[in-house]
Amino acid sequence: MSSSAQIGVTGLAVMGRNLARNFARNGYTVAVHNRTSARTHALVEEFGQEGTFIAAETAAEFVAALERPRRLVIMVKAGEPTDAVIREFAPLLEPGDMIIDGGNAHFADTRRRERELREQGLHFVGTGVSGGEEGALHGPSVMPGGSPESYATLGPMLEKISAKAADGTPCVTHCGPDGAGHFVKMVHNGIEYADMQLIAEAYHLLREVAGYSPARIADIFRTWNTGRLDSYLIEITAEVLSHVDAATGRPFVDVVQDQAEQKGTGRWTVQIALDLGVPVSGIAEAVFARSLSGHTALREASGGLPGPSAEPLGEADAAAFADKVEQALYASKIVSYTQGFHEIQAGSDEFGWNIDLGAVAAIWRGGCIIRAAFLDRIRAAYDTRADLPSLLSDKSFAEEIGAAQDDWRAVLVAATEQGVPTPGFSAALAYYDALRAARLPAALTQGQRDFFGAHTYRRTDRDGSFHTLWGGDRSEVTA
Ligand code: NBP
């Protein structure tokens, strides 16, 4: 077998197969391999005419088919299967070769793998790939980590197969060394959770408070999609809401069980945020909302609890309310991105990745699930000031959220009065109000901690740590 493949893909389920086809369609010779070789043959039989594939039965054949330095993409189930594949292939590779993991790995695993393989002279490139199976085929948003040397040879190939933003820029950037790419992908997924939750709450409010039908709400989302909320998720929301179930003739959304699933990455985003001390309350509420929806027994046991008795709004009030919901949704969305970018900055500081937040916003503009016109604005905010402390410190976002706040508050008043749960909208507003507050009740919390645990406190008027002798004469001592 000649070593003529510029890239190889092992793991040919939906993602790997489509990624291999994407490389081949872009003119690369692609070696393909799968643990169960039936998948390899099926790919070549079905799609062989799309480009040049080299089907490999064994790991040795696969490695032999790759030109040097070898670029070997792993697209298998994250976790132990990825380690198993690395154990199988690493001994067959030579210094300078690259293993690219395009699965949804935890960034800590990626850091470990990168360290271990670096000792053998191999480059390990943990790479976030977003956009699902369609993105893998037609152009995903790609978030590679790993060494700058690996990006020098791999980057141009990724740029070719990636999605392109409206201005033609490839949706790929070298996020930073070792686990930076998988970290960025993790937070991307966390933001995706938050975006979906906020959209769901907007729908719920339009249904319960405004009294609109799913079809009418679909039209509202279509209108919103022509404005500042223009995004893939708003677009598909309109499609899902206007879909009618063929079997019953009822709105599709009314025949689907109201229990959402959650995979690892949303949960990881919150777990890591807790470790880093970053308040990502909007993302956390989105994960918890899905979790709560799945607690069937708990929900059944609580279904009879009292709530307000409320009537939907009249026609004129409902239309005005819908406009307010758009404001609340947009303001809450600004907050979730603020929180997500804060987490990326904190991860970058903690692990020394030097991630360019503007470049991250730019590569999410195409290919991925959270692609949105809004991301151009985020990129512009970081281009104007790379060390922006928070998106809310950007003048234009601050002005927009300021203009939205009255309606945002009014929506939450209506939600509370009518008993419609809005954990995402509410957490976002609480975050906004906490950040802008001159004083927070944390001073009282510090007092309590000093009272029961002698944890000490700092004063507003003097440097140093202090403790009050609560059990004695309540005099203050320097700690
Ligand atoms: P799956 O996550 O369902 O994994 C199936 C693949 O893993 C098959 O090729 C299977 O080989 C292989 N595999 C397993 Br399982 N255990 C293995 C082992 N011990 N050794 C070798 N191969 C093994 O595939 P997917 O949905 O295409 O996703 C691939 C990766 O991309 C995952 O990490 C996923 O999280 C990530 N991702 C998925 C999406 C999406 O929308 N699906 C989006 C973005 C990222 P077999 O054929 O022999 O069983």
Boltz pocket constraint, residues with backbone or C-beta under 6 A from the ligand:
constraints:
  - pocket:
      binder: B
      contacts: [[A, 10], [A, 11], [A, 12], [A, 13], [A, 14], [A, 15], [A, 16], [A, 34], [A, 35], [A, 36], [A, 39], [A, 75], [A, 76], [A, 77], [A, 78], [A, 80], [A, 81], [A, 84], [A, 85], [A, 102], [A, 103], [A, 104], [A, 105], [A, 129], [A, 130], [A, 131], [A, 132], [A, 133]]
      max_distance: 6.0
